[in-house]
Amino acid sequence: MQAYCMKCRKKVDIKDPKSIVMKNKRPATQGVCPKCGTKVFRIGKS
């Protein structure tokens, strides 16, 4: 699965992806950028 890294300014593969539920009860996937280590986030079913 891919997400947009704000620091690298491009789509990257999510390292260590975790399924989470946001405060508004929507599903999302959270992980880490493999290049810079920044937290990346993708909203939607994983």
TAZIGI-V613700 format. One record per pair of residues at least 4 apart in sequence whose C-alpha atoms are under 6 Angstrom apart, sorted by the first residue. I is the first residue (numbers start at 1). J is the second residue. D is the distance in Angstrom with one decimal. If there is no record, write none. Layout:
i->(I,I)
j->(J,J)
d->(D,D)
//
This chain:
i->(1,2,2,2,3,3,3,4,4,5,5,5,14,14,14,15,15,15,16,17,17,18,18,19,19,20,20,20,21,21,21,21,22,27,27,28,28,28,29,29,30,30,31,31,32,32,32,32,33,33)
j->(13,12,13,14,11,12,42,10,11,9,10,40,31,32,33,31,32,34,31,30,31,29,30,28,29,27,28,29,25,26,27,28,26,44,45,42,43,44,41,42,40,41,39,40,37,38,39,40,37,38)
d->(5.8,5.4,4.4,5.6,5.4,5.7,5.6,5.6,4.2,5.6,5.7,5.8,5.6,5.8,5.9,5.7,5.1,5.8,5.4,5.6,4.5,5.6,5.3,6.0,4.7,6.0,5.4,5.9,5.6,5.6,4.6,6.0,5.4,5.4,5.6,5.7,4.3,5.0,5.8,5.2,5.9,4.5,5.8,5.4,5.6,5.7,4.6,5.4,4.9,5.3)
//
